[in-house]
Amino acid sequence: MLADLLKTVAPGLATLVTGPLGGMAVKAIADKLGVPADELSITEAIKADPDAALKLREIDVRELEAHNANTDSARQMNAAIQESANAAWLAKNVAYILDVTIIGATLLMTWFLFIKGVPPENKELAYMAFGSLITLCGTVVNFHRGSSQGSKDKAQEIQALKGSK
């Protein structure tokens, strides 16, 4: 119920509430609104007070800005290292070596799971490792390939949210 309401008001917070840190997110939202830390109280507070939705939208915008700034600073750091005449070969290439290793490990694990096979007693561990590798592989691809359009879309989303205050 709360997650559905937040999807329309503050989509980023909705993701937090339904994720592994949901309890902490609910408490933070409740503290911001000055209500008990349960979903029903928060939902009622948002419905009863238009300013509550605005407060949550502001939190959502700040979270989005912080996420974008974090990603941007990582890209800027990487660019500074690549452009430095004094950076060692390892400093310039360690990130790429790790990226290739992660993608290679993902491909190898895919081969083991779907072609070679995994002993039944190790399947659960193999699936967990595969899930982690898929997540890391997605992060690598997003870092290197998702920057331009993704950043532009996020910047437009931030501006739209700021404009609707």
Secondary structure, 3 states (H helix, E strand, C coil): CHHHHHHHHCHHHHHHHHCCCHHHHHHHHHHHHCCCCCHHHHHHHHHHCHHHHHHHHHHHHHHHHHHHHHHHHHHHHHHHHHHCCCCCHHHHHHHHHHHHHHHHHHHHHHHHHHHHCCCHHHHHHHHHHHHHHHHHHHHHHHHHHCHHHHHHHHHHHHHHHHHCC
